Amino acid sequence: ALYVAHMDGAAFHHLWPGNPAFNSFASLPLGALMVVTSGFYVRGFLDTRARHPWIDRMVLALMGAAALMLALSAVADTQRLKMLCTALAGMMPVLYTAAGLIVARTRWREVRFFVAGWSLAVLAGLSMIAVTSLGLPLPRSVALDALRVVAVFEALMMATAIIDRYQLLRRAYTRSLRDANRALAEQAALQARLTELDGRHQAAIRRGDRRLAEAAHDLRQPIHALRMTIEGMEAGHAAERRDAI
């Protein structure tokens, strides 16, 4: 928005009317600021450092080029640097839109508003390059009107992207919390079932021990009776032998 206001000649003209030189120079720091801050937004929103390192390096290169131009303005021709910075500002939406499209292949729901915002910015950037760098016969007012529309639309899309990301994260958190609660409930049910089965197992062991004890007692009774019978028979035979003698 400051960049568009500066192009209209209203950004610093009313703030510092006694310093027209700065008003003329302001497009360079404003353009560099736009490239750098947008780069930070892209890197943070797309998480390029962790998920897409090569995209991250390209974004950092563009940000570094903008910062370098701003640093060179102390010793170099500012008019040429302003033209280069304008070209960078035109390349910026192309690169950032391409980054969004690459990420959209796997995370479309997360970046759809991001891609929509930067896609329109590509058209405005191309129109600005056509006017300032290529010298094509496109009215400057058309390029400025495109920048005005894109400034509003892109800000709306970037804000919507942040809100949408928050909603997606909130739904993911709710879903994970629901899954965790379901897992805990299933674990509790499984633990109760295991406790029940263990109780049944212990009861079965006790019943088995009791049955074994009863069977052993039942077996001991006839064996004891048989032993008594055998002992009686042996005593009888011994008495008969003594009588025979």
GUNU-755281 format. One record per residue (C-alpha): residue in three letters; x, y, z. Coordinates in Angstrom, 1 decimal. Example, Ala and Ser with C-alpha at 12.3 -4.5 7.8 and 13.67 -1.06 7.14 Angstrom:
% residues 2
<rec code="ALA" east="12.3" north="-4.5" up="7.8"/>
<rec code="SER" east="13.7" north="-1.1" up="7.1"/>
This chain:
% residues 245
<rec code="ALA" east="0.0" north="0.0" up="0.0"/>
<rec code="LEU" east="2.9" north="2.4" up="0.8"/>
<rec code="TYR" east="4.5" north="1.5" up="-2.5"/>
<rec code="VAL" east="1.3" north="2.3" up="-4.4"/>
<rec code="ALA" east="0.9" north="5.6" up="-2.5"/>
<rec code="HIS" east="4.5" north="6.5" up="-3.3"/>
<rec code="MET" east="3.9" north="5.8" up="-7.0"/>
<rec code="ASP" east="1.0" north="8.2" up="-6.7"/>
<rec code="GLY" east="3.3" north="10.8" up="-5.2"/>
<rec code="ALA" east="1.4" north="10.8" up="-1.9"/>
<rec code="ALA" east="3.4" north="8.6" up="0.4"/>
<rec code="PHE" east="5.9" north="11.1" up="1.8"/>
<rec code="HIS" east="5.1" north="14.3" up="-0.1"/>
<rec code="HIS" east="2.7" north="15.4" up="2.7"/>
<rec code="LEU" east="4.8" north="14.0" up="5.5"/>
<rec code="TRP" east="8.0" north="15.7" up="4.5"/>
<rec code="PRO" east="7.2" north="18.3" up="1.9"/>
<rec code="GLY" east="10.5" north="20.0" up="2.5"/>
<rec code="ASN" east="12.5" north="16.9" up="1.5"/>
<rec code="PRO" east="11.5" north="16.0" up="-2.0"/>
<rec code="ALA" east="14.7" north="14.0" up="-2.5"/>
<rec code="PHE" east="13.6" north="11.4" up="0.0"/>
<rec code="ASN" east="10.2" north="11.2" up="-1.7"/>
<rec code="SER" east="11.9" north="10.4" up="-4.9"/>
<rec code="PHE" east="14.3" north="7.9" up="-3.3"/>
<rec code="ALA" east="11.6" north="6.2" up="-1.3"/>
<rec code="SER" east="10.6" north="3.7" up="-3.9"/>
<rec code="LEU" east="13.9" north="1.8" up="-3.4"/>
<rec code="PRO" east="13.6" north="1.1" up="0.3"/>
<rec code="LEU" east="9.8" north="0.5" up="-0.1"/>
<rec code="GLY" east="10.4" north="-2.0" up="-2.9"/>
<rec code="ALA" east="13.1" north="-3.7" up="-1.0"/>
<rec code="LEU" east="11.0" north="-3.8" up="2.1"/>
<rec code="MET" east="8.1" north="-5.3" up="0.1"/>
<rec code="VAL" east="10.3" north="-8.0" up="-1.3"/>
<rec code="VAL" east="11.9" north="-8.9" up="2.1"/>
<rec code="THR" east="8.8" north="-8.8" up="4.2"/>
<rec code="SER" east="6.9" north="-10.9" up="1.6"/>
<rec code="GLY" east="9.8" north="-13.3" up="1.7"/>
<rec code="PHE" east="9.5" north="-13.8" up="5.4"/>
<rec code="TYR" east="5.7" north="-14.3" up="5.0"/>
<rec code="VAL" east="6.3" north="-17.0" up="2.3"/>
<rec code="ARG" east="9.0" north="-18.8" up="4.3"/>
<rec code="GLY" east="6.8" north="-18.9" up="7.4"/>
<rec code="PHE" east="3.5" north="-19.7" up="5.8"/>
<rec code="LEU" east="4.8" north="-22.4" up="3.4"/>
<rec code="ASP" east="7.4" north="-23.7" up="5.9"/>
<rec code="THR" east="9.9" north="-23.8" up="3.1"/>
<rec code="ARG" east="12.9" north="-24.2" up="5.5"/>
<rec code="ALA" east="11.8" north="-27.6" up="6.7"/>
<rec code="ARG" east="9.7" north="-28.9" up="3.8"/>
<rec code="HIS" east="11.1" north="-27.3" up="0.7"/>
<rec code="PRO" east="14.8" north="-26.3" up="1.1"/>
<rec code="TRP" east="15.4" north="-25.4" up="-2.5"/>
<rec code="ILE" east="12.4" north="-23.1" up="-2.6"/>
<rec code="ASP" east="13.7" north="-21.6" up="0.6"/>
<rec code="ARG" east="17.1" north="-20.9" up="-1.0"/>
<rec code="MET" east="15.4" north="-19.2" up="-4.0"/>
<rec code="VAL" east="13.3" north="-17.0" up="-1.7"/>
<rec code="LEU" east="16.3" north="-16.1" up="0.4"/>
<rec code="ALA" east="18.3" north="-15.2" up="-2.8"/>
<rec code="LEU" east="15.5" north="-12.8" up="-3.8"/>
<rec code="MET" east="15.4" north="-11.2" up="-0.4"/>
<rec code="GLY" east="19.2" north="-10.9" up="-0.3"/>
<rec code="ALA" east="19.2" north="-9.2" up="-3.7"/>
<rec code="ALA" east="16.7" north="-6.7" up="-2.5"/>
<rec code="ALA" east="18.7" north="-6.0" up="0.6"/>
<rec code="LEU" east="21.9" north="-5.7" up="-1.4"/>
<rec code="MET" east="20.3" north="-3.1" up="-3.7"/>
<rec code="LEU" east="19.2" north="-1.1" up="-0.7"/>
<rec code="ALA" east="22.8" north="-1.3" up="0.7"/>
<rec code="LEU" east="24.3" north="-0.2" up="-2.7"/>
<rec code="SER" east="22.1" north="2.8" up="-2.8"/>
<rec code="ALA" east="24.6" north="4.6" up="-0.6"/>
<rec code="VAL" east="27.3" north="4.4" up="-3.3"/>
<rec code="ALA" east="25.6" north="3.6" up="-6.6"/>
<rec code="ASP" east="23.2" north="5.4" up="-9.0"/>
<rec code="THR" east="19.8" north="5.2" up="-7.3"/>
<rec code="GLN" east="17.8" north="5.6" up="-10.5"/>
<rec code="ARG" east="19.3" north="2.4" up="-11.9"/>
<rec code="LEU" east="18.9" north="0.6" up="-8.6"/>
<rec code="LYS" east="15.2" north="1.7" up="-8.5"/>
<rec code="MET" east="14.7" north="0.1" up="-11.9"/>
<rec code="LEU" east="16.3" north="-3.1" up="-10.8"/>
<rec code="CYS" east="14.3" north="-3.1" up="-7.6"/>
<rec code="THR" east="11.1" north="-2.6" up="-9.6"/>
<rec code="ALA" east="12.1" north="-5.6" up="-11.7"/>
<rec code="LEU" east="12.6" north="-7.6" up="-8.5"/>
<rec code="ALA" east="9.2" north="-6.5" up="-7.2"/>
<rec code="GLY" east="7.8" north="-7.9" up="-10.5"/>
<rec code="MET" east="9.7" north="-11.2" up="-10.2"/>
<rec code="MET" east="8.6" north="-11.6" up="-6.6"/>
<rec code="PRO" east="5.0" north="-12.6" up="-7.2"/>
<rec code="VAL" east="6.1" north="-15.0" up="-10.0"/>
<rec code="LEU" east="8.5" north="-16.8" up="-7.7"/>
<rec code="TYR" east="6.1" north="-16.8" up="-4.8"/>
<rec code="THR" east="3.2" north="-18.0" up="-6.9"/>
<rec code="ALA" east="5.4" north="-20.8" up="-8.3"/>
<rec code="ALA" east="6.4" north="-21.8" up="-4.8"/>
<rec code="GLY" east="2.7" north="-21.9" up="-3.7"/>
<rec code="LEU" east="1.8" north="-24.0" up="-6.7"/>
<rec code="ILE" east="4.6" north="-26.5" up="-6.0"/>
<rec code="VAL" east="3.4" north="-26.8" up="-2.3"/>
<rec code="ALA" east="-0.2" north="-27.0" up="-3.5"/>
<rec code="ARG" east="0.5" north="-30.4" up="-5.1"/>
<rec code="THR" east="0.6" north="-31.9" up="-1.6"/>
<rec code="ARG" east="-1.1" north="-29.3" up="0.6"/>
<rec code="TRP" east="-3.7" north="-27.6" up="-1.5"/>
<rec code="ARG" east="-6.2" north="-27.0" up="1.3"/>
<rec code="GLU" east="-3.5" north="-25.2" up="3.3"/>
<rec code="VAL" east="-2.3" north="-22.9" up="0.5"/>
<rec code="ARG" east="-5.2" north="-22.3" up="-1.8"/>
<rec code="PHE" east="-5.8" north="-18.7" up="-0.6"/>
<rec code="PHE" east="-2.1" north="-18.0" up="-0.7"/>
<rec code="VAL" east="-2.0" north="-19.2" up="-4.4"/>
<rec code="ALA" east="-5.0" north="-17.1" up="-5.3"/>
<rec code="GLY" east="-3.5" north="-13.9" up="-3.8"/>
<rec code="TRP" east="-0.2" north="-14.3" up="-5.5"/>
<rec code="SER" east="-1.6" north="-15.4" up="-8.8"/>
<rec code="LEU" east="-3.3" north="-12.0" up="-9.2"/>
<rec code="ALA" east="-0.2" north="-10.3" up="-8.1"/>
<rec code="VAL" east="1.6" north="-11.9" up="-11.0"/>
<rec code="LEU" east="-0.6" north="-10.0" up="-13.4"/>
<rec code="ALA" east="0.1" north="-6.7" up="-11.6"/>
<rec code="GLY" east="3.8" north="-7.4" up="-11.5"/>
<rec code="LEU" east="4.0" north="-8.2" up="-15.2"/>
<rec code="SER" east="2.1" north="-5.0" up="-16.0"/>
<rec code="MET" east="4.6" north="-3.0" up="-13.9"/>
<rec code="ILE" east="7.6" north="-4.6" up="-15.6"/>
<rec code="ALA" east="6.0" north="-3.9" up="-19.0"/>
<rec code="VAL" east="5.6" north="-0.3" up="-18.1"/>
<rec code="THR" east="8.9" north="0.5" up="-16.3"/>
<rec code="SER" east="11.4" north="-2.0" up="-17.7"/>
<rec code="LEU" east="10.3" north="-3.1" up="-21.2"/>
<rec code="GLY" east="8.8" north="0.2" up="-22.3"/>
<rec code="LEU" east="5.6" north="-1.4" up="-23.6"/>
<rec code="PRO" east="2.8" north="1.0" up="-24.5"/>
<rec code="LEU" east="0.7" north="0.2" up="-21.5"/>
<rec code="PRO" east="-0.8" north="3.3" up="-19.8"/>
<rec code="ARG" east="0.9" north="3.9" up="-16.4"/>
<rec code="SER" east="-2.5" north="4.5" up="-14.8"/>
<rec code="VAL" east="-3.5" north="0.9" up="-15.8"/>
<rec code="ALA" east="-0.5" north="-0.5" up="-14.0"/>
<rec code="LEU" east="-1.2" north="1.6" up="-10.9"/>
<rec code="ASP" east="-4.9" north="0.6" up="-10.9"/>
<rec code="ALA" east="-3.8" north="-3.0" up="-11.1"/>
<rec code="LEU" east="-1.5" north="-2.5" up="-8.2"/>
<rec code="ARG" east="-4.3" north="-0.9" up="-6.2"/>
<rec code="VAL" east="-6.6" north="-3.8" up="-6.8"/>
<rec code="VAL" east="-3.9" north="-6.3" up="-6.1"/>
<rec code="ALA" east="-2.9" north="-4.6" up="-2.9"/>
<rec code="VAL" east="-6.4" north="-5.0" up="-1.5"/>
<rec code="PHE" east="-7.0" north="-8.4" up="-2.9"/>
<rec code="GLU" east="-3.7" north="-9.8" up="-1.9"/>
<rec code="ALA" east="-4.0" north="-8.5" up="1.7"/>
<rec code="LEU" east="-7.5" north="-10.0" up="1.9"/>
<rec code="MET" east="-6.2" north="-13.4" up="0.5"/>
<rec code="MET" east="-3.1" north="-13.4" up="2.9"/>
<rec code="ALA" east="-5.3" north="-12.6" up="5.9"/>
<rec code="THR" east="-7.8" north="-15.3" up="4.7"/>
<rec code="ALA" east="-5.0" north="-17.7" up="4.3"/>
<rec code="ILE" east="-3.9" north="-17.2" up="7.9"/>
<rec code="ILE" east="-7.4" north="-17.5" up="9.2"/>
<rec code="ASP" east="-7.9" north="-20.6" up="7.1"/>
<rec code="ARG" east="-4.7" north="-22.1" up="8.4"/>
<rec code="TYR" east="-5.9" north="-21.4" up="12.0"/>
<rec code="GLN" east="-9.2" north="-23.2" up="11.2"/>
<rec code="LEU" east="-7.4" north="-26.2" up="9.7"/>
<rec code="LEU" east="-5.1" north="-26.5" up="12.7"/>
<rec code="ARG" east="-8.0" north="-26.1" up="15.0"/>
<rec code="ARG" east="-9.9" north="-28.8" up="13.2"/>
<rec code="ALA" east="-6.8" north="-31.0" up="13.1"/>
<rec code="TYR" east="-6.4" north="-30.5" up="16.9"/>
<rec code="THR" east="-10.0" north="-31.3" up="17.6"/>
<rec code="ARG" east="-9.8" north="-34.4" up="15.4"/>
<rec code="SER" east="-6.6" north="-35.6" up="17.1"/>
<rec code="LEU" east="-8.1" north="-34.9" up="20.5"/>
<rec code="ARG" east="-11.2" north="-36.9" up="19.5"/>
<rec code="ASP" east="-9.0" north="-39.7" up="18.2"/>
<rec code="ALA" east="-7.0" north="-39.7" up="21.5"/>
<rec code="ASN" east="-10.2" north="-39.8" up="23.6"/>
<rec code="ARG" east="-11.4" north="-42.7" up="21.4"/>
<rec code="ALA" east="-8.1" north="-44.5" up="21.8"/>
<rec code="LEU" east="-8.2" north="-44.0" up="25.6"/>
<rec code="ALA" east="-11.8" north="-45.3" up="25.7"/>
<rec code="GLU" east="-10.8" north="-48.4" up="23.7"/>
<rec code="GLN" east="-7.8" north="-48.9" up="25.9"/>
<rec code="ALA" east="-10.0" north="-48.7" up="29.0"/>
<rec code="ALA" east="-12.5" north="-51.1" up="27.5"/>
<rec code="LEU" east="-9.6" north="-53.5" up="26.6"/>
<rec code="GLN" east="-8.2" north="-53.2" up="30.1"/>
<rec code="ALA" east="-11.6" north="-54.0" up="31.6"/>
<rec code="ARG" east="-12.0" north="-57.0" up="29.2"/>
<rec code="LEU" east="-8.5" north="-58.2" up="30.2"/>
<rec code="THR" east="-9.4" north="-57.8" up="33.9"/>
<rec code="GLU" east="-12.6" north="-59.8" up="33.3"/>
<rec code="LEU" east="-10.7" north="-62.6" up="31.4"/>
<rec code="ASP" east="-8.1" north="-62.7" up="34.1"/>
<rec code="GLY" east="-10.8" north="-63.1" up="36.8"/>
<rec code="ARG" east="-12.4" north="-65.9" up="34.8"/>
<rec code="HIS" east="-9.0" north="-67.5" up="34.3"/>
<rec code="GLN" east="-8.3" north="-67.4" up="38.1"/>
<rec code="ALA" east="-11.8" north="-68.8" up="38.8"/>
<rec code="ALA" east="-11.2" north="-71.6" up="36.3"/>
<rec code="ILE" east="-7.9" north="-72.4" up="38.0"/>
<rec code="ARG" east="-9.6" north="-72.5" up="41.4"/>
<rec code="ARG" east="-12.4" north="-74.7" up="40.1"/>
<rec code="GLY" east="-9.8" north="-77.0" up="38.5"/>
<rec code="ASP" east="-7.9" north="-77.3" up="41.7"/>
<rec code="ARG" east="-11.0" north="-78.1" up="43.6"/>
<rec code="ARG" east="-12.0" north="-80.7" up="41.1"/>
<rec code="LEU" east="-8.6" north="-82.2" up="41.2"/>
<rec code="ALA" east="-8.7" north="-82.3" up="45.0"/>
<rec code="GLU" east="-12.2" north="-84.0" up="44.9"/>
<rec code="ALA" east="-11.0" north="-86.5" up="42.3"/>
<rec code="ALA" east="-7.9" north="-87.3" up="44.4"/>
<rec code="HIS" east="-10.1" north="-87.7" up="47.5"/>
<rec code="ASP" east="-12.4" north="-90.0" up="45.5"/>
<rec code="LEU" east="-9.5" north="-92.1" up="44.3"/>
<rec code="ARG" east="-7.9" north="-92.3" up="47.8"/>
<rec code="GLN" east="-11.1" north="-93.9" up="49.3"/>
<rec code="PRO" east="-11.2" north="-97.1" up="47.1"/>
<rec code="ILE" east="-7.4" north="-97.3" up="47.2"/>
<rec code="HIS" east="-7.5" north="-97.1" up="51.0"/>
<rec code="ALA" east="-10.3" north="-99.7" up="51.1"/>
<rec code="LEU" east="-8.3" north="-102.0" up="48.7"/>
<rec code="ARG" east="-5.2" north="-101.6" up="50.9"/>
<rec code="MET" east="-7.2" north="-102.6" up="54.0"/>
<rec code="THR" east="-8.6" north="-105.6" up="52.1"/>
<rec code="ILE" east="-5.2" north="-106.7" up="51.0"/>
<rec code="GLU" east="-3.8" north="-106.3" up="54.4"/>
<rec code="GLY" east="-6.7" north="-108.3" up="55.9"/>
<rec code="MET" east="-6.2" north="-111.0" up="53.4"/>
<rec code="GLU" east="-2.5" north="-111.1" up="54.1"/>
<rec code="ALA" east="-3.3" north="-111.3" up="57.9"/>
<rec code="GLY" east="-5.8" north="-114.2" up="57.2"/>
<rec code="HIS" east="-3.3" north="-116.2" up="55.2"/>
<rec code="ALA" east="-0.7" north="-115.7" up="57.8"/>
<rec code="ALA" east="-3.1" north="-117.1" up="60.5"/>
<rec code="GLU" east="-4.0" north="-120.1" up="58.3"/>
<rec code="ARG" east="-0.3" north="-120.8" up="57.9"/>
<rec code="ARG" east="0.3" north="-120.7" up="61.6"/>
<rec code="ASP" east="-2.7" north="-123.0" up="62.2"/>
<rec code="ALA" east="-1.4" north="-125.5" up="59.6"/>
<rec code="ILE" east="1.9" north="-125.6" up="61.3"/>
